[in-house]
Amino acid sequence: MTNQTTTPRISANTNQRTRVLTYTALMAAISTVVMFFEFTFPPFPPFLKFDLSGLPILLTAFIMGPVQAIIVTLIKDLFHVLSTTTGGVGELADFLILSSFAVTAGLIHRKMPSVKGTALACFAGTVAIAIVGALANYYLLIPFFSNIMPIDAIISACNAVNPAIDSLAAYILFGAIPFNVAKGIVISIVTVVTYKKLGHVMKFL
């Protein structure tokens, strides 16, 4: 009797792990490929490049939770660091920003799995990446990247596209923060639209 009740439970747990692993691998692969299709926004510094690789990550956070979303982000950025042109700084920035987005939005969505909750999660996630991006750029990313490119040259390149950027603080205020807010808004809109069409995935997982 014990074996008959235990075996199906073990089988169900195994199937669940297999589905989660498969979904995580799929989202990591999609996010990795999508990140190759990046482009710049003329109002922002040239090294701030936008892509939609955050879409599969945010979907993963909503469907399976923040931990799996962080794993997807890590796999994607580890793959891209193999061909980095920024000494790994760009990939580190991407990991910190998208992970903060996924954790913030994922935790709120878990507590409020509704349309209103999804909208609030995306809003909070956008605020989170603006804050995390500002702090990371000021204290970690730009100082580290200045070992590759002098900070004066960084500011000069930023000033060429936005005259308001004439210092590191100005870069944070007029470059990093607006860029990450714009990025968060775009990814949020696309994610919400996509998520509505993936309700059946919730039952599958």
C-alpha positions in Angstrom: 0.0 0.0 0.0 2.9 2.4 0.9 4.7 1.7 -2.4 1.5 2.3 -4.4 1.0 5.8 -2.9 4.6 6.8 -2.8 5.6 5.9 -6.4 3.1 8.3 -8.1 4.1 11.1 -5.8 7.8 10.6 -6.7 6.9 10.4 -10.4 4.9 13.6 -10.1 7.8 15.4 -8.4 10.2 14.2 -11.1 7.9 15.4 -13.8 7.6 18.7 -12.1 11.4 19.1 -11.9 11.8 18.1 -15.5 9.2 20.7 -16.7 10.9 23.4 -14.6 14.3 22.5 -16.0 13.0 22.4 -19.5 11.3 25.8 -19.2 14.3 27.4 -17.6 16.6 26.1 -20.3 14.2 27.3 -23.0 13.9 30.8 -21.5 17.7 31.0 -21.1 18.1 30.1 -24.7 15.6 32.6 -25.9 17.0 35.4 -23.7 20.5 34.6 -24.9 19.5 34.9 -28.6 17.4 38.0 -28.1 20.2 39.8 -26.4 22.2 39.7 -29.7 19.6 42.1 -31.2 20.5 45.2 -29.3 20.5 48.8 -30.4 21.1 52.2 -29.0 18.8 55.1 -28.3 20.3 58.4 -29.6 19.4 60.4 -26.5 21.4 58.0 -24.4 25.1 57.3 -24.2 26.3 54.9 -26.9 27.3 52.1 -24.6 23.8 51.9 -23.1 22.2 49.4 -25.4 18.6 48.2 -25.3 17.3 44.7 -26.0 14.3 42.6 -25.0 16.2 39.8 -23.3 14.5 40.9 -20.1 11.1 39.7 -21.5 11.8 35.9 -21.0 13.4 36.7 -17.6 10.3 38.6 -16.4 8.0 35.9 -17.7 10.0 33.3 -15.8 9.8 35.4 -12.6 6.0 35.5 -13.0 5.5 31.9 -13.9 8.1 30.1 -11.8 9.5 32.7 -9.4 12.5 35.0 -8.9 15.1 32.2 -8.3 14.5 30.6 -11.7 14.5 34.1 -13.3 17.9 34.8 -11.8 19.2 31.5 -13.1 18.0 32.4 -16.6 19.7 35.8 -16.3 23.0 34.2 -15.1 23.1 31.7 -18.0 22.4 34.4 -20.5 25.1 36.8 -19.2 27.7 34.0 -18.8 27.2 33.1 -22.4 27.5 36.7 -23.6 30.6 37.4 -21.5 32.5 35.0 -23.8 32.2 37.7 -26.6 32.1 40.8 -24.4 33.4 44.1 -25.7 33.2 45.8 -22.2 35.5 43.5 -20.2 32.4 41.9 -18.6 31.1 45.2 -17.3 28.1 45.3 -19.6 27.2 41.7 -18.7 27.6 42.5 -14.9 25.4 45.5 -15.3 22.8 43.5 -17.2 22.8 40.8 -14.5 22.4 43.2 -11.6 19.7 45.2 -13.2 17.6 42.4 -14.7 18.0 40.3 -11.5 16.7 43.2 -9.4 13.8 43.6 -11.8 12.9 39.9 -11.7 13.2 39.6 -7.9 11.1 42.7 -7.2 8.4 42.0 -9.8 8.4 38.3 -9.1 7.9 38.6 -5.3 5.0 41.1 -5.7 3.3 39.1 -8.4 3.5 36.0 -6.2 1.6 37.9 -3.5 -0.8 39.5 -6.0 -1.3 37.2 -9.0 -3.9 39.5 -10.7 -3.9 42.1 -13.4 -3.5 44.8 -10.8 -0.8 42.9 -9.1 1.1 42.4 -12.4 0.9 46.1 -13.2 2.1 46.9 -9.7 4.9 44.3 -10.0 6.1 45.8 -13.3 6.0 49.4 -11.8 8.0 48.3 -8.7 10.4 46.4 -10.9 11.0 49.5 -13.0 11.7 51.6 -9.9 14.0 48.9 -8.6 16.2 48.8 -11.7 16.4 52.6 -11.8 17.7 52.6 -8.2 20.0 49.6 -8.6 21.3 50.8 -11.9 22.1 54.2 -10.4 24.0 52.8 -7.4 25.7 50.1 -9.4 26.9 52.5 -12.1 28.1 55.1 -9.5 29.9 52.8 -7.1 30.8 49.7 -9.2 30.3 49.7 -13.0 31.8 53.0 -14.1 34.7 52.9 -11.7 35.5 49.4 -12.9 35.0 50.3 -16.6 37.3 53.3 -16.2 40.2 50.8 -16.0 39.4 50.0 -19.6 38.4 53.5 -20.8 39.4 56.6 -18.8 36.4 58.2 -17.0 37.1 61.5 -18.9 36.7 59.7 -22.2 33.5 58.0 -20.9 32.0 61.4 -19.9 33.1 63.0 -23.2 31.4 60.2 -25.2 28.2 60.7 -23.2 28.5 64.5 -23.6 28.6 64.2 -27.4 25.0 62.8 -27.4 23.7 64.6 -24.4 25.4 68.0 -23.4 23.8 67.8 -20.0 26.2 64.9 -19.1 29.4 66.6 -17.9 30.2 64.5 -14.9 29.7 61.1 -13.3 26.7 62.3 -11.3 25.2 63.9 -14.4 25.6 60.6 -16.2 23.7 58.8 -13.5 21.0 61.5 -13.5 20.6 62.1 -17.2 21.8 58.8 -18.6 21.6 55.7 -16.5 18.3 56.4 -14.6 16.2 57.6 -17.7 17.6 54.7 -19.7 16.7 52.1 -17.1 13.2 53.6 -16.6 12.6 53.5 -20.4 13.9 50.0 -20.5 11.7 48.9 -17.6 8.6 50.5 -19.2 9.1 48.8 -22.6 9.9 45.4 -21.1 6.9 45.7 -18.7 4.5 46.5 -21.5 5.7 43.7 -23.8 5.7 41.2 -20.8 2.2 42.0 -19.7 0.8 41.6 -23.2 2.7 38.3 -23.7 1.9 37.0 -20.2 -1.9 37.4 -20.9 -1.5 35.0 -23.8 0.4 32.4 -21.7 -2.2 31.6 -19.1 -2.1 27.9 -20.2 1.5 27.7 -19.2 0.6 28.2 -15.6 -1.4 25.0 -15.7 1.4 23.2 -17.5 3.9 24.2 -14.8 
